[in-house]
């Protein structure tokens, strides 16, 4: 085989393979689909969903969870590519807790202090702490598999960002089931569940994504 022909064959083979970014997007979509099916089959929407959609507090939950899912997944994708710039997206991720903290401050001003503890504890804290990690399992597995096709320089960090993105996806679905809409509840229990998934992603990343 002539050298020129060999180069052309190798180039065509490389072009036929999906890029890391394409592979990551496909696995991300797969993870979202798994979370959606799991949610619909085993969890479901809250009984008053048609009324809840008119509540700003209910809608705000999705602002927080979707922002987390998008920004953290973007950081995870860039963490799998050594040539990617992650700093802008890390700033975007950091904006999410700032946004939630602002909502908590407004809640403390708007609600009498005698109701603070009730809104913080809520009705189904245990469901939140259990179901968000449960719904995160599919997205986290898919994102870790995607990152194995990349070259993360910091495996633990990449895994943590995969966990953060997966928990954002899971929290978005769970928010449609959760009947506690106060930012105080979100800051306490959603954050705890998300921390659990992020820590799991970090440990898994150190083990599975190391070169």
Secondary structure, DSSP 8 states (H G I E B T S, - for coil): --HHHHHHHHHHHHHHS--HHHHHHHHHHHHHHHHHHHIIIII---TTHHHHTT-HHHHHHHHHHHHHHHHHHHHHHHHT-TT---HHHHHHHHHHHHHHHHHHHHHHHHS-GGGHHHHHH-S-HHHHHHHHHHHHHHHHHHHHHHHTTS--SSHHHHHHHHHHHHHHHHHHHHHTT-----HHHIIIIIHHHHHHHHHHHHHHHHHHS--
